[in-house]
Every structure is written in structure tokens, then in C-alpha cells.
Amino acid sequence: MKRIKITQVRSAIDRPERQKLTLQALGLKKMNASKEVEATPQILGMVRIVDHLVKVEELNK
């Protein structure tokens, strides 16, 4: 599987509860926090929900 690095670049303050919970599910708790995860369809769907709050990079491994 391909791996991606997800970094939170915008705050979740004043966002809908669904977006806040999605960030928690991705493992992002603070601004500029990063997490490396497998690029499964479930993860990509969660990233799509919060794409305006995160930055996604592909990892070459």
C-alpha cells in the first residue's frame, strides 16, 4: 500500500463536529501535527472531508 503524510495546517475551531471528529480519527490533535498512514479508501475518504484543514504528501517508501 502507498503511504501518505497528513499534516493539519488550519484550526478546527468553529468547524462542524463531524470535521473535528474526523481530525481526531486521523490522529491529528494540534496545529502542524503530522501522521503517516496507509492510503486506504477509508483514510482517503476522511481526508476528503477535511481537505481544507490538512496538507497531504505522498511518501516514497
N, CA, C and O atoms as CSV, one atom per row, in Angstrom:
chain,resi,resn,atom,element,x,y,z
A,1,MET,N,N,0.832,-1.196,0.000
A,1,MET,CA,C,0.000,0.000,0.000
A,1,MET,C,C,0.867,1.248,0.000
A,1,MET,O,O,1.976,1.256,0.534
A,2,LYS,N,N,0.351,2.274,-0.595
A,2,LYS,CA,C,1.015,3.565,-0.613
A,2,LYS,C,C,0.813,4.250,0.741
A,2,LYS,O,O,-0.246,4.118,1.354
A,3,ARG,N,N,1.827,4.979,1.204
A,3,ARG,CA,C,1.726,5.715,2.465
A,3,ARG,C,C,1.637,7.208,2.168
A,3,ARG,O,O,2.236,7.703,1.212
A,4,ILE,N,N,0.880,7.914,3.002
A,4,ILE,CA,C,0.772,9.362,2.875
A,4,ILE,C,C,1.047,9.996,4.229
A,4,ILE,O,O,0.865,9.375,5.276
A,5,LYS,N,N,1.490,11.250,4.183
A,5,LYS,CA,C,1.718,12.027,5.395
A,5,LYS,C,C,0.668,13.130,5.428
A,5,LYS,O,O,0.558,13.926,4.496
A,6,ILE,N,N,-0.105,13.167,6.516
A,6,ILE,CA,C,-1.178,14.152,6.666
A,6,ILE,C,C,-0.753,15.143,7.742
A,6,ILE,O,O,-0.394,14.740,8.848
A,7,THR,N,N,-0.790,16.437,7.425
A,7,THR,CA,C,-0.405,17.483,8.365
A,7,THR,C,C,-1.562,18.459,8.510
A,7,THR,O,O,-2.095,18.950,7.515
A,8,GLN,N,N,-1.950,18.739,9.753
A,8,GLN,CA,C,-3.023,19.711,9.999
A,8,GLN,C,C,-2.443,21.110,9.863
A,8,GLN,O,O,-1.498,21.455,10.573
A,9,VAL,N,N,-2.991,21.919,8.967
A,9,VAL,CA,C,-2.468,23.262,8.722
A,9,VAL,C,C,-3.451,24.366,9.116
A,9,VAL,O,O,-3.074,25.537,9.168
A,10,ARG,N,N,-4.700,24.008,9.392
A,10,ARG,CA,C,-5.686,25.002,9.831
A,10,ARG,C,C,-6.409,24.481,11.062
A,10,ARG,O,O,-6.507,23.273,11.275
A,11,SER,N,N,-6.905,25.390,11.855
A,11,SER,CA,C,-7.548,25.048,13.116
A,11,SER,C,C,-8.940,24.456,12.905
A,11,SER,O,O,-9.618,24.743,11.919
A,12,ALA,N,N,-9.341,23.624,13.859
A,12,ALA,CA,C,-10.675,23.024,13.821
A,12,ALA,C,C,-11.693,23.859,14.608
A,12,ALA,O,O,-12.856,23.474,14.725
A,13,ILE,N,N,-11.256,24.991,15.141
A,13,ILE,CA,C,-12.168,25.870,15.874
A,13,ILE,C,C,-13.232,26.398,14.908
A,13,ILE,O,O,-12.918,26.761,13.775
A,14,ASP,N,N,-14.484,26.441,15.357
A,14,ASP,CA,C,-15.631,26.905,14.562
A,14,ASP,C,C,-15.899,26.025,13.341
A,14,ASP,O,O,-16.433,26.501,12.339
A,15,ARG,N,N,-15.538,24.765,13.419
A,15,ARG,CA,C,-15.845,23.807,12.365
A,15,ARG,C,C,-16.950,22.880,12.856
A,15,ARG,O,O,-17.130,22.731,14.065
A,16,PRO,N,N,-17.686,22.259,11.955
A,16,PRO,CA,C,-18.725,21.309,12.370
A,16,PRO,C,C,-18.124,20.148,13.168
A,16,PRO,O,O,-16.957,19.798,12.993
A,17,GLU,N,N,-18.927,19.568,14.028
A,17,GLU,CA,C,-18.470,18.472,14.896
A,17,GLU,C,C,-17.942,17.293,14.077
A,17,GLU,O,O,-16.992,16.626,14.487
A,18,ARG,N,N,-18.549,17.040,12.936
A,18,ARG,CA,C,-18.106,15.925,12.088
A,18,ARG,C,C,-16.655,16.110,11.642
A,18,ARG,O,O,-15.888,15.148,11.607
A,19,GLN,N,N,-16.277,17.346,11.300
A,19,GLN,CA,C,-14.905,17.606,10.875
A,19,GLN,C,C,-13.933,17.473,12.047
A,19,GLN,O,O,-12.822,16.971,11.873
A,20,LYS,N,N,-14.332,17.910,13.219
A,20,LYS,CA,C,-13.483,17.773,14.410
A,20,LYS,C,C,-13.247,16.294,14.725
A,20,LYS,O,O,-12.123,15.892,15.027
A,21,LEU,N,N,-14.302,15.492,14.653
A,21,LEU,CA,C,-14.172,14.070,14.934
A,21,LEU,C,C,-13.341,13.362,13.865
A,21,LEU,O,O,-12.626,12.406,14.167
A,22,THR,N,N,-13.432,13.823,12.630
A,22,THR,CA,C,-12.631,13.235,11.561
A,22,THR,C,C,-11.151,13.506,11.791
A,22,THR,O,O,-10.322,12.619,11.588
A,23,LEU,N,N,-10.809,14.722,12.214
A,23,LEU,CA,C,-9.410,15.019,12.531
A,23,LEU,C,C,-8.913,14.125,13.666
A,23,LEU,O,O,-7.786,13.633,13.619
A,24,GLN,N,N,-9.741,13.913,14.678
A,24,GLN,CA,C,-9.365,13.025,15.785
A,24,GLN,C,C,-9.156,11.601,15.275
A,24,GLN,O,O,-8.213,10.927,15.689
A,25,ALA,N,N,-10.019,11.147,14.391
A,25,ALA,CA,C,-9.908,9.793,13.861
A,25,ALA,C,C,-8.632,9.618,13.039
A,25,ALA,O,O,-8.069,8.524,12.984
A,26,LEU,N,N,-8.181,10.687,12.405
A,26,LEU,CA,C,-6.935,10.642,11.648
A,26,LEU,C,C,-5.716,10.721,12.561
A,26,LEU,O,O,-4.591,10.496,12.115
A,27,GLY,N,N,-5.932,11.038,13.835
A,27,GLY,CA,C,-4.830,11.122,14.788
A,27,GLY,C,C,-4.204,12.492,14.888
A,27,GLY,O,O,-3.084,12.630,15.381
A,28,LEU,N,N,-4.917,13.518,14.421
A,28,LEU,CA,C,-4.389,14.885,14.460
A,28,LEU,C,C,-5.028,15.632,15.620
A,28,LEU,O,O,-6.249,15.773,15.681
A,29,LYS,N,N,-4.194,16.111,16.544
A,29,LYS,CA,C,-4.716,16.761,17.736
A,29,LYS,C,C,-4.399,18.245,17.798
A,29,LYS,O,O,-5.143,19.007,18.416
A,30,LYS,N,N,-3.307,18.674,17.168
A,30,LYS,CA,C,-2.878,20.064,17.247
A,30,LYS,C,C,-2.525,20.588,15.859
A,30,LYS,O,O,-2.421,19.830,14.895
A,31,MET,N,N,-2.348,21.886,15.788
A,31,MET,CA,C,-1.871,22.518,14.564
A,31,MET,C,C,-0.475,22.000,14.251
A,31,MET,O,O,0.323,21.776,15.162
A,32,ASN,N,N,-0.178,21.809,12.986
A,32,ASN,CA,C,1.117,21.334,12.492
A,32,ASN,C,C,1.468,19.925,12.954
A,32,ASN,O,O,2.618,19.507,12.825
A,33,ALA,N,N,0.504,19.191,13.486
A,33,ALA,CA,C,0.725,17.789,13.835
A,33,ALA,C,C,0.688,16.971,12.552
A,33,ALA,O,O,-0.124,17.232,11.664
A,34,SER,N,N,1.577,15.972,12.458
A,34,SER,CA,C,1.645,15.118,11.274
A,34,SER,C,C,1.433,13.670,11.662
A,34,SER,O,O,1.708,13.258,12.788
A,35,LYS,N,N,0.938,12.912,10.702
A,35,LYS,CA,C,0.702,11.487,10.911
A,35,LYS,C,C,0.952,10.777,9.586
A,35,LYS,O,O,0.483,11.226,8.540
A,36,GLU,N,N,1.686,9.673,9.629
A,36,GLU,CA,C,1.900,8.850,8.439
A,36,GLU,C,C,0.950,7.668,8.500
A,36,GLU,O,O,0.914,6.936,9.489
A,37,VAL,N,N,0.179,7.488,7.432
A,37,VAL,CA,C,-0.821,6.424,7.396
A,37,VAL,C,C,-0.826,5.761,6.028
A,37,VAL,O,O,-0.313,6.309,5.052
A,38,GLU,N,N,-1.419,4.564,5.976
A,38,GLU,CA,C,-1.632,3.875,4.708
A,38,GLU,C,C,-2.753,4.579,3.940
A,38,GLU,O,O,-3.722,5.043,4.540
A,39,ALA,N,N,-2.621,4.656,2.637
A,39,ALA,CA,C,-3.614,5.340,1.805
A,39,ALA,C,C,-4.733,4.377,1.420
A,39,ALA,O,O,-4.861,3.996,0.257
A,40,THR,N,N,-5.545,3.984,2.409
A,40,THR,CA,C,-6.683,3.115,2.147
A,40,THR,C,C,-7.874,3.963,1.697
A,40,THR,O,O,-7.877,5.175,1.914
A,41,PRO,N,N,-8.866,3.363,1.086
A,41,PRO,CA,C,-10.050,4.134,0.679
A,41,PRO,C,C,-10.736,4.830,1.863
A,41,PRO,O,O,-11.271,5.928,1.708
A,42,GLN,N,N,-10.722,4.198,3.039
A,42,GLN,CA,C,-11.351,4.799,4.216
A,42,GLN,C,C,-10.601,6.069,4.638
A,42,GLN,O,O,-11.219,7.091,4.935
A,43,ILE,N,N,-9.285,5.995,4.662
A,43,ILE,CA,C,-8.467,7.154,5.051
A,43,ILE,C,C,-8.620,8.268,4.024
A,43,ILE,O,O,-8.754,9.433,4.396
A,44,LEU,N,N,-8.602,7.932,2.753
A,44,LEU,CA,C,-8.742,8.949,1.711
A,44,LEU,C,C,-10.106,9.625,1.778
A,44,LEU,O,O,-10.224,10.812,1.473
A,45,GLY,N,N,-11.131,8.886,2.173
A,45,GLY,CA,C,-12.459,9.484,2.353
A,45,GLY,C,C,-12.471,10.467,3.507
A,45,GLY,O,O,-13.091,11.526,3.420
A,46,MET,N,N,-11.781,10.117,4.597
A,46,MET,CA,C,-11.703,11.038,5.737
A,46,MET,C,C,-10.907,12.283,5.358
A,46,MET,O,O,-11.264,13.390,5.760
A,47,VAL,N,N,-9.838,12.114,4.592
A,47,VAL,CA,C,-9.035,13.264,4.156
A,47,VAL,C,C,-9.875,14.183,3.279
A,47,VAL,O,O,-9.747,15.405,3.354
A,48,ARG,N,N,-10.733,13.600,2.451
A,48,ARG,CA,C,-11.582,14.410,1.579
A,48,ARG,C,C,-12.529,15.295,2.386
A,48,ARG,O,O,-12.837,16.411,1.967
A,49,ILE,N,N,-12.991,14.812,3.534
A,49,ILE,CA,C,-13.908,15.589,4.372
A,49,ILE,C,C,-13.217,16.821,4.938
A,49,ILE,O,O,-13.835,17.878,5.061
A,50,VAL,N,N,-11.930,16.691,5.288
A,50,VAL,CA,C,-11.208,17.795,5.932
A,50,VAL,C,C,-10.069,18.311,5.057
A,50,VAL,O,O,-9.071,18.802,5.584
A,51,ASP,N,N,-10.194,18.212,3.737
A,51,ASP,CA,C,-9.095,18.605,2.860
A,51,ASP,C,C,-8.727,20.080,2.963
A,51,ASP,O,O,-7.607,20.457,2.617
A,52,HIS,N,N,-9.640,20.917,3.429
A,52,HIS,CA,C,-9.359,22.344,3.586
A,52,HIS,C,C,-8.600,22.630,4.885
A,52,HIS,O,O,-8.146,23.755,5.095
A,53,LEU,N,N,-8.456,21.626,5.760
A,53,LEU,CA,C,-7.752,21.800,7.029
A,53,LEU,C,C,-6.402,21.094,7.054
A,53,LEU,O,O,-5.602,21.332,7.959
A,54,VAL,N,N,-6.138,20.247,6.094
A,54,VAL,CA,C,-4.917,19.436,6.121
A,54,VAL,C,C,-4.137,19.562,4.818
A,54,VAL,O,O,-4.659,19.985,3.787
A,55,LYS,N,N,-2.855,19.173,4.908
A,55,LYS,CA,C,-1.982,19.073,3.735
A,55,LYS,C,C,-1.572,17.623,3.613
A,55,LYS,O,O,-1.196,17.009,4.611
A,56,VAL,N,N,-1.634,17.057,2.422
A,56,VAL,CA,C,-1.339,15.641,2.203
A,56,VAL,C,C,-0.123,15.528,1.284
A,56,VAL,O,O,-0.057,16.170,0.236
A,57,GLU,N,N,0.841,14.695,1.698
A,57,GLU,CA,C,2.027,14.441,0.900
A,57,GLU,C,C,2.175,12.942,0.709
A,57,GLU,O,O,1.919,12.171,1.634
A,58,GLU,N,N,2.587,12.521,-0.485
A,58,GLU,CA,C,2.884,11.108,-0.728
A,58,GLU,C,C,4.290,10.822,-0.259
A,58,GLU,O,O,5.193,11.638,-0.443
A,59,LEU,N,N,4.478,9.658,0.352
A,59,LEU,CA,C,5.790,9.239,0.809
A,59,LEU,C,C,6.352,8.219,-0.160
A,59,LEU,O,O,5.630,7.342,-0.635
A,60,ASN,N,N,7.616,8.329,-0.448
A,60,ASN,CA,C,8.277,7.396,-1.371
A,60,ASN,C,C,8.975,6.307,-0.573
A,60,ASN,O,O,10.164,6.411,-0.272
A,61,LYS,N,N,8.235,5.273,-0.237
A,61,LYS,CA,C,8.825,4.154,0.520
A,61,LYS,C,C,8.460,2.865,-0.126
A,61,LYS,O,O,8.855,1.802,0.352
